[in-house]
Amino acid sequence: MARGLAFVDARCSSCHVVRPGAVPPNPQAHRFVAVANEMDFDEDTLREFFTDGHDPPFAMTIMLEEDEADIAAAYNVIA
């Protein structure tokens, strides 16, 4: 869990709220944990989402490597 938090904090917190109580850097971006917990992703579909260069809805293109997607997906599902 600590490894996942460190990774998503470094890679995702410029847009997404990663830590509880944090101020959203981009009010249009979902809280990081909401992506899995409120958008009906499971770890497999979330991993695919992270590696396919997700873009919609806010031009937030990111393509993670498979190992990075594994870390982010596992953290997001359990966080």
Biopython code that builds the backbone (N, CA, C, O; Angstrom):
import numpy as np
from Bio.PDB.StructureBuilder import StructureBuilder

atoms = [
    (1, "MET", "N", (0.816, -1.189, 0.000)),
    (1, "MET", "CA", (0.000, 0.000, 0.000)),
    (1, "MET", "C", (0.866, 1.261, 0.000)),
    (1, "MET", "O", (0.563, 2.214, -0.717)),
    (2, "ALA", "N", (1.936, 1.277, 0.794)),
    (2, "ALA", "CA", (2.809, 2.452, 0.846)),
    (2, "ALA", "C", (3.479, 2.686, -0.503)),
    (2, "ALA", "O", (3.614, 3.830, -0.937)),
    (3, "ARG", "N", (3.900, 1.612, -1.169)),
    (3, "ARG", "CA", (4.526, 1.735, -2.493)),
    (3, "ARG", "C", (3.520, 2.316, -3.491)),
    (3, "ARG", "O", (3.868, 3.183, -4.292)),
    (4, "GLY", "N", (2.285, 1.841, -3.443)),
    (4, "GLY", "CA", (1.253, 2.341, -4.332)),
    (4, "GLY", "C", (0.954, 3.804, -4.084)),
    (4, "GLY", "O", (0.826, 4.580, -5.031)),
    (5, "LEU", "N", (0.840, 4.194, -2.821)),
    (5, "LEU", "CA", (0.578, 5.591, -2.485)),
    (5, "LEU", "C", (1.724, 6.475, -2.971)),
    (5, "LEU", "O", (1.481, 7.536, -3.545)),
    (6, "ALA", "N", (2.952, 6.057, -2.753)),
    (6, "ALA", "CA", (4.104, 6.851, -3.198)),
    (6, "ALA", "C", (4.085, 7.019, -4.718)),
    (6, "ALA", "O", (4.371, 8.100, -5.234)),
    (7, "PHE", "N", (3.746, 5.944, -5.427)),
    (7, "PHE", "CA", (3.711, 6.012, -6.883)),
    (7, "PHE", "C", (2.614, 6.949, -7.366)),
    (7, "PHE", "O", (2.883, 7.846, -8.166)),
    (8, "VAL", "N", (1.387, 6.763, -6.900)),
    (8, "VAL", "CA", (0.289, 7.606, -7.390)),
    (8, "VAL", "C", (0.452, 9.049, -6.919)),
    (8, "VAL", "O", (0.030, 9.974, -7.613)),
    (9, "ASP", "N", (1.046, 9.251, -5.768)),
    (9, "ASP", "CA", (1.311, 10.613, -5.303)),
    (9, "ASP", "C", (2.267, 11.307, -6.277)),
    (9, "ASP", "O", (2.069, 12.471, -6.625)),
    (10, "ALA", "N", (3.295, 10.592, -6.709)),
    (10, "ALA", "CA", (4.281, 11.163, -7.624)),
    (10, "ALA", "C", (3.729, 11.353, -9.034)),
    (10, "ALA", "O", (4.027, 12.358, -9.680)),
    (11, "ARG", "N", (2.934, 10.406, -9.519)),
    (11, "ARG", "CA", (2.499, 10.427, -10.916)),
    (11, "ARG", "C", (1.123, 11.035, -11.152)),
    (11, "ARG", "O", (0.842, 11.484, -12.264)),
    (12, "CYS", "N", (0.264, 11.063, -10.152)),
    (12, "CYS", "CA", (-1.143, 11.402, -10.400)),
    (12, "CYS", "C", (-1.648, 12.617, -9.631)),
    (12, "CYS", "O", (-2.692, 13.175, -9.969)),
    (13, "SER", "N", (-0.916, 13.027, -8.604)),
    (13, "SER", "CA", (-1.442, 14.067, -7.716)),
    (13, "SER", "C", (-1.420, 15.469, -8.310)),
    (13, "SER", "O", (-1.945, 16.402, -7.702)),
    (14, "SER", "N", (-0.823, 15.634, -9.480)),
    (14, "SER", "CA", (-0.880, 16.963, -10.088)),
    (14, "SER", "C", (-2.283, 17.273, -10.602)),
    (14, "SER", "O", (-2.624, 18.435, -10.820)),
    (15, "CYS", "N", (-3.096, 16.231, -10.795)),
    (15, "CYS", "CA", (-4.497, 16.429, -11.222)),
    (15, "CYS", "C", (-5.492, 15.872, -10.215)),
    (15, "CYS", "O", (-6.513, 16.500, -9.934)),
    (16, "HIS", "N", (-5.198, 14.692, -9.670)),
    (16, "HIS", "CA", (-6.149, 13.969, -8.827)),
    (16, "HIS", "C", (-5.826, 14.122, -7.346)),
    (16, "HIS", "O", (-4.661, 14.198, -6.956)),
    (17, "VAL", "N", (-6.870, 14.165, -6.533)),
    (17, "VAL", "CA", (-6.678, 14.093, -5.089)),
    (17, "VAL", "C", (-6.282, 12.657, -4.777)),
    (17, "VAL", "O", (-7.015, 11.719, -5.092)),
    (18, "VAL", "N", (-5.133, 12.494, -4.164)),
    (18, "VAL", "CA", (-4.622, 11.173, -3.832)),
    (18, "VAL", "C", (-4.775, 10.893, -2.344)),
    (18, "VAL", "O", (-5.066, 9.765, -1.944)),
    (19, "ARG", "N", (-4.584, 11.899, -1.546)),
    (19, "ARG", "CA", (-4.648, 11.741, -0.084)),
    (19, "ARG", "C", (-5.956, 12.303, 0.461)),
    (19, "ARG", "O", (-6.432, 13.336, -0.010)),
    (20, "PRO", "N", (-6.538, 11.630, 1.450)),
    (20, "PRO", "CA", (-7.782, 12.126, 2.046)),
    (20, "PRO", "C", (-7.616, 13.547, 2.580)),
    (20, "PRO", "O", (-6.604, 13.881, 3.196)),
    (21, "GLY", "N", (-8.612, 14.362, 2.335)),
    (21, "GLY", "CA", (-8.605, 15.723, 2.845)),
    (21, "GLY", "C", (-7.816, 16.718, 2.019)),
    (21, "GLY", "O", (-7.797, 17.906, 2.338)),
    (22, "ALA", "N", (-7.166, 16.259, 0.966)),
    (22, "ALA", "CA", (-6.373, 17.173, 0.146)),
    (22, "ALA", "C", (-7.273, 18.039, -0.721)),
    (22, "ALA", "O", (-8.393, 17.654, -1.059)),
    (23, "VAL", "N", (-6.777, 19.193, -1.068)),
    (23, "VAL", "CA", (-7.498, 20.101, -1.960)),
    (23, "VAL", "C", (-7.277, 19.622, -3.393)),
    (23, "VAL", "O", (-6.141, 19.339, -3.773)),
    (24, "PRO", "N", (-8.335, 19.525, -4.193)),
    (24, "PRO", "CA", (-8.152, 19.036, -5.553)),
    (24, "PRO", "C", (-7.364, 20.021, -6.414)),
    (24, "PRO", "O", (-7.745, 21.186, -6.520)),
    (25, "PRO", "N", (-6.279, 19.572, -7.026)),
    (25, "PRO", "CA", (-5.509, 20.447, -7.908)),
    (25, "PRO", "C", (-6.282, 20.761, -9.188)),
    (25, "PRO", "O", (-6.118, 21.832, -9.771)),
    (26, "ASN", "N", (-7.112, 19.834, -9.615)),
    (26, "ASN", "CA", (-7.957, 20.025, -10.788)),
    (26, "ASN", "C", (-9.370, 19.627, -10.381)),
    (26, "ASN", "O", (-9.668, 18.436, -10.279)),
    (27, "PRO", "N", (-10.236, 20.592, -10.148)),
    (27, "PRO", "CA", (-11.581, 20.274, -9.669)),
    (27, "PRO", "C", (-12.379, 19.378, -10.614)),
    (27, "PRO", "O", (-13.346, 18.749, -10.183)),
    (28, "GLN", "N", (-12.001, 19.305, -11.891)),
    (28, "GLN", "CA", (-12.699, 18.455, -12.841)),
    (28, "GLN", "C", (-12.244, 17.001, -12.778)),
    (28, "GLN", "O", (-12.938, 16.116, -13.280)),
    (29, "ALA", "N", (-11.104, 16.744, -12.176)),
    (29, "ALA", "CA", (-10.566, 15.385, -12.098)),
    (29, "ALA", "C", (-11.184, 14.655, -10.907)),
    (29, "ALA", "O", (-11.314, 15.217, -9.820)),
    (30, "HIS", "N", (-11.562, 13.403, -11.127)),
    (30, "HIS", "CA", (-12.094, 12.576, -10.043)),
    (30, "HIS", "C", (-11.020, 12.353, -8.991)),
    (30, "HIS", "O", (-9.826, 12.362, -9.291)),
    (31, "ARG", "N", (-11.465, 12.152, -7.744)),
    (31, "ARG", "CA", (-10.514, 11.714, -6.725)),
    (31, "ARG", "C", (-9.906, 10.403, -7.236)),
    (31, "ARG", "O", (-10.604, 9.609, -7.867)),
    (32, "PHE", "N", (-8.648, 10.172, -6.979)),
    (32, "PHE", "CA", (-7.971, 9.009, -7.535)),
    (32, "PHE", "C", (-8.681, 7.711, -7.177)),
    (32, "PHE", "O", (-8.882, 6.865, -8.048)),
    (33, "VAL", "N", (-9.063, 7.534, -5.921)),
    (33, "VAL", "CA", (-9.722, 6.285, -5.528)),
    (33, "VAL", "C", (-11.130, 6.174, -6.091)),
    (33, "VAL", "O", (-11.659, 5.068, -6.203)),
    (34, "ALA", "N", (-11.740, 7.283, -6.444)),
    (34, "ALA", "CA", (-13.089, 7.229, -7.027)),
    (34, "ALA", "C", (-13.080, 6.591, -8.404)),
    (34, "ALA", "O", (-14.090, 6.037, -8.836)),
    (35, "VAL", "N", (-11.960, 6.663, -9.092)),
    (35, "VAL", "CA", (-11.881, 6.066, -10.422)),
    (35, "VAL", "C", (-12.240, 4.586, -10.357)),
    (35, "VAL", "O", (-12.992, 4.101, -11.202)),
    (36, "ALA", "N", (-11.728, 3.874, -9.393)),
    (36, "ALA", "CA", (-12.054, 2.448, -9.265)),
    (36, "ALA", "C", (-13.334, 2.228, -8.488)),
    (36, "ALA", "O", (-14.182, 1.430, -8.887)),
    (37, "ASN", "N", (-13.472, 2.927, -7.390)),
    (37, "ASN", "CA", (-14.554, 2.615, -6.470)),
    (37, "ASN", "C", (-15.908, 3.177, -6.879)),
    (37, "ASN", "O", (-16.935, 2.695, -6.401)),
    (38, "GLU", "N", (-15.941, 4.169, -7.739)),
    (38, "GLU", "CA", (-17.216, 4.765, -8.133)),
    (38, "GLU", "C", (-17.479, 4.654, -9.632)),
    (38, "GLU", "O", (-18.544, 5.061, -10.098)),
    (39, "MET", "N", (-16.530, 4.111, -10.398)),
    (39, "MET", "CA", (-16.692, 4.052, -11.839)),
    (39, "MET", "C", (-16.725, 2.609, -12.352)),
    (39, "MET", "O", (-16.524, 2.367, -13.542)),
    (40, "ASP", "N", (-16.973, 1.678, -11.476)),
    (40, "ASP", "CA", (-17.152, 0.265, -11.841)),
    (40, "ASP", "C", (-15.956, -0.385, -12.525)),
    (40, "ASP", "O", (-16.129, -1.293, -13.338)),
    (41, "PHE", "N", (-14.752, 0.065, -12.208)),
    (41, "PHE", "CA", (-13.553, -0.621, -12.666)),
    (41, "PHE", "C", (-13.226, -1.731, -11.680)),
    (41, "PHE", "O", (-13.506, -1.612, -10.487)),
    (42, "ASP", "N", (-12.637, -2.804, -12.176)),
    (42, "ASP", "CA", (-11.981, -3.757, -11.291)),
    (42, "ASP", "C", (-10.486, -3.642, -11.584)),
    (42, "ASP", "O", (-10.091, -2.838, -12.428)),
    (43, "GLU", "N", (-9.669, -4.410, -10.923)),
    (43, "GLU", "CA", (-8.226, -4.250, -11.088)),
    (43, "GLU", "C", (-7.792, -4.483, -12.534)),
    (43, "GLU", "O", (-6.913, -3.781, -13.032)),
    (44, "ASP", "N", (-8.392, -5.452, -13.210)),
    (44, "ASP", "CA", (-8.010, -5.733, -14.599)),
    (44, "ASP", "C", (-8.407, -4.608, -15.546)),
    (44, "ASP", "O", (-7.596, -4.175, -16.364)),
    (45, "THR", "N", (-9.646, -4.128, -15.446)),
    (45, "THR", "CA", (-10.073, -3.066, -16.362)),
    (45, "THR", "C", (-9.382, -1.743, -16.034)),
    (45, "THR", "O", (-9.154, -0.924, -16.925)),
    (46, "LEU", "N", (-9.055, -1.536, -14.782)),
    (46, "LEU", "CA", (-8.323, -0.340, -14.400)),
    (46, "LEU", "C", (-6.900, -0.384, -14.957)),
    (46, "LEU", "O", (-6.395, 0.620, -15.458)),
    (47, "ARG", "N", (-6.264, -1.537, -14.870)),
    (47, "ARG", "CA", (-4.917, -1.703, -15.426)),
    (47, "ARG", "C", (-4.941, -1.388, -16.924)),
    (47, "ARG", "O", (-4.057, -0.690, -17.422)),
    (48, "GLU", "N", (-5.942, -1.894, -17.642)),
    (48, "GLU", "CA", (-6.062, -1.619, -19.075)),
    (48, "GLU", "C", (-6.258, -0.119, -19.325)),
    (48, "GLU", "O", (-5.655, 0.447, -20.236)),
    (49, "PHE", "N", (-7.094, 0.510, -18.520)),
    (49, "PHE", "CA", (-7.338, 1.946, -18.622)),
    (49, "PHE", "C", (-6.040, 2.732, -18.476)),
    (49, "PHE", "O", (-5.804, 3.684, -19.220)),
    (50, "PHE", "N", (-5.201, 2.340, -17.526)),
    (50, "PHE", "CA", (-3.946, 3.046, -17.288)),
    (50, "PHE", "C", (-2.925, 2.827, -18.395)),
    (50, "PHE", "O", (-2.057, 3.677, -18.590)),
    (51, "THR", "N", (-2.995, 1.735, -19.115)),
    (51, "THR", "CA", (-1.990, 1.451, -20.147)),
    (51, "THR", "C", (-2.432, 1.845, -21.545)),
    (51, "THR", "O", (-1.622, 1.801, -22.471)),
    (52, "ASP", "N", (-3.696, 2.231, -21.732)),
    (52, "ASP", "CA", (-4.149, 2.555, -23.086)),
    (52, "ASP", "C", (-4.152, 4.045, -23.389)),
    (52, "ASP", "O", (-4.693, 4.463, -24.412)),
    (53, "GLY", "N", (-3.565, 4.843, -22.532)),
    (53, "GLY", "CA", (-3.467, 6.273, -22.783)),
    (53, "GLY", "C", (-4.782, 6.990, -22.603)),
    (53, "GLY", "O", (-5.187, 7.771, -23.464)),
    (54, "HIS", "N", (-5.463, 6.734, -21.483)),
    (54, "HIS", "CA", (-6.783, 7.335, -21.269)),
    (54, "HIS", "C", (-6.746, 8.831, -21.538)),
    (54, "HIS", "O", (-5.824, 9.540, -21.136)),
    (55, "ASP", "N", (-7.760, 9.273, -22.216)),
    (55, "ASP", "CA", (-7.833, 10.671, -22.601)),
    (55, "ASP", "C", (-9.146, 11.314, -22.171)),
    (55, "ASP", "O", (-9.119, 12.355, -21.514)),
    (56, "PRO", "N", (-10.286, 10.737, -22.513)),
    (56, "PRO", "CA", (-11.530, 11.407, -22.127)),
    (56, "PRO", "C", (-11.696, 11.385, -20.615)),
    (56, "PRO", "O", (-11.188, 10.461, -19.980)),
    (57, "PRO", "N", (-12.335, 12.288, -20.038)),
    (57, "PRO", "CA", (-13.045, 13.393, -20.667)),
    (57, "PRO", "C", (-12.282, 14.711, -20.673)),
    (57, "PRO", "O", (-12.761, 15.678, -21.265)),
    (58, "PHE", "N", (-11.129, 14.789, -20.047)),
    (58, "PHE", "CA", (-10.496, 16.096, -19.852)),
    (58, "PHE", "C", (-9.092, 16.206, -20.455)),
    (58, "PHE", "O", (-8.244, 16.916, -19.915)),
    (59, "ALA", "N", (-8.844, 15.521, -21.550)),
    (59, "ALA", "CA", (-7.532, 15.596, -22.209)),
    (59, "ALA", "C", (-6.407, 15.310, -21.231)),
    (59, "ALA", "O", (-5.451, 16.078, -21.128)),
    (60, "MET", "N", (-6.525, 14.213, -20.523)),
    (60, "MET", "CA", (-5.531, 13.855, -19.504)),
    (60, "MET", "C", (-4.745, 12.627, -19.943)),
    (60, "MET", "O", (-4.687, 11.630, -19.224)),
    (61, "THR", "N", (-4.156, 12.702, -21.094)),
    (61, "THR", "CA", (-3.460, 11.558, -21.648)),
    (61, "THR", "C", (-2.326, 11.104, -20.741)),
    (61, "THR", "O", (-1.453, 11.888, -20.367)),
    (62, "ILE", "N", (-2.357, 9.839, -20.400)),
    (62, "ILE", "CA", (-1.281, 9.203, -19.651)),
    (62, "ILE", "C", (-1.224, 7.751, -20.079)),
    (62, "ILE", "O", (-2.251, 7.084, -20.204)),
    (63, "MET", "N", (-0.025, 7.276, -20.300)),
    (63, "MET", "CA", (0.153, 5.867, -20.622)),
    (63, "MET", "C", (1.200, 5.319, -19.665)),
    (63, "MET", "O", (2.377, 5.669, -19.743)),
    (64, "LEU", "N", (0.760, 4.469, -18.777)),
    (64, "LEU", "CA", (1.684, 3.852, -17.834)),
    (64, "LEU", "C", (2.251, 2.576, -18.428)),
    (64, "LEU", "O", (1.601, 1.911, -19.235)),
    (65, "GLU", "N", (3.454, 2.244, -18.028)),
    (65, "GLU", "CA", (4.027, 0.944, -18.361)),
    (65, "GLU", "C", (3.257, -0.115, -17.583)),
    (65, "GLU", "O", (2.590, 0.199, -16.597)),
    (66, "GLU", "N", (3.344, -1.355, -18.017)),
    (66, "GLU", "CA", (2.564, -2.414, -17.370)),
    (66, "GLU", "C", (2.853, -2.527, -15.876)),
    (66, "GLU", "O", (1.926, -2.680, -15.080)),
    (67, "ASP", "N", (4.126, -2.454, -15.485)),
    (67, "ASP", "CA", (4.441, -2.566, -14.058)),
    (67, "ASP", "C", (3.897, -1.375, -13.270)),
    (67, "ASP", "O", (3.458, -1.531, -12.131)),
    (68, "GLU", "N", (3.924, -0.192, -13.872)),
    (68, "GLU", "CA", (3.360, 0.982, -13.217)),
    (68, "GLU", "C", (1.843, 0.856, -13.087)),
    (68, "GLU", "O", (1.269, 1.198, -12.053)),
    (69, "ALA", "N", (1.205, 0.365, -14.142)),
    (69, "ALA", "CA", (-0.248, 0.171, -14.117)),
    (69, "ALA", "C", (-0.638, -0.846, -13.053)),
    (69, "ALA", "O", (-1.669, -0.696, -12.397)),
    (70, "ASP", "N", (0.176, -1.874, -12.880)),
    (70, "ASP", "CA", (-0.081, -2.871, -11.830)),
    (70, "ASP", "C", (-0.089, -2.202, -10.454)),
    (70, "ASP", "O", (-0.977, -2.455, -9.641)),
    (71, "ILE", "N", (0.889, -1.362, -10.204)),
    (71, "ILE", "CA", (1.009, -0.676, -8.916)),
    (71, "ILE", "C", (-0.194, 0.257, -8.705)),
    (71, "ILE", "O", (-0.835, 0.221, -7.655)),
    (72, "ALA", "N", (-0.488, 1.080, -9.698)),
    (72, "ALA", "CA", (-1.580, 2.051, -9.568)),
    (72, "ALA", "C", (-2.933, 1.366, -9.453)),
    (72, "ALA", "O", (-3.776, 1.786, -8.660)),
    (73, "ALA", "N", (-3.146, 0.326, -10.231)),
    (73, "ALA", "CA", (-4.440, -0.382, -10.200)),
    (73, "ALA", "C", (-4.636, -1.080, -8.865)),
    (73, "ALA", "O", (-5.723, -1.027, -8.289)),
    (74, "ALA", "N", (-3.602, -1.725, -8.374)),
    (74, "ALA", "CA", (-3.711, -2.424, -7.088)),
    (74, "ALA", "C", (-3.963, -1.426, -5.970)),
    (74, "ALA", "O", (-4.790, -1.682, -5.095)),
    (75, "TYR", "N", (-3.277, -0.310, -5.978)),
    (75, "TYR", "CA", (-3.474, 0.704, -4.949)),
    (75, "TYR", "C", (-4.883, 1.284, -5.025)),
    (75, "TYR", "O", (-5.547, 1.434, -3.999)),
    (76, "ASN", "N", (-5.339, 1.607, -6.213)),
    (76, "ASN", "CA", (-6.640, 2.263, -6.361)),
    (76, "ASN", "C", (-7.784, 1.363, -5.925)),
    (76, "ASN", "O", (-8.769, 1.848, -5.367)),
    (77, "VAL", "N", (-7.676, 0.090, -6.165)),
    (77, "VAL", "CA", (-8.752, -0.829, -5.804)),
    (77, "VAL", "C", (-8.807, -1.028, -4.297)),
    (77, "VAL", "O", (-9.892, -1.218, -3.748)),
    (78, "ILE", "N", (-7.666, -0.990, -3.612)),
    (78, "ILE", "CA", (-7.683, -1.248, -2.169)),
    (78, "ILE", "C", (-7.765, 0.021, -1.338)),
    (78, "ILE", "O", (-8.109, -0.036, -0.158)),
    (79, "ALA", "N", (-7.453, 1.166, -1.936)),
    (79, "ALA", "CA", (-7.416, 2.416, -1.167)),
    (79, "ALA", "C", (-8.799, 2.850, -0.726)),
    (79, "ALA", "O", (-8.942, 3.881, -0.070)),
]
sb = StructureBuilder()
sb.init_structure("model")
sb.init_model(0)
sb.init_chain("A")
sb.init_seg("    ")
for serial, (resi, resn, name, xyz) in enumerate(atoms, 1):
    if name == "N":
        sb.init_residue(resn, " ", resi, " ")
    sb.init_atom(name, np.array(xyz, "f"), 0.0, 1.0, " ", f" {name:<3s}", serial, name[0])
structure = sb.get_structure()
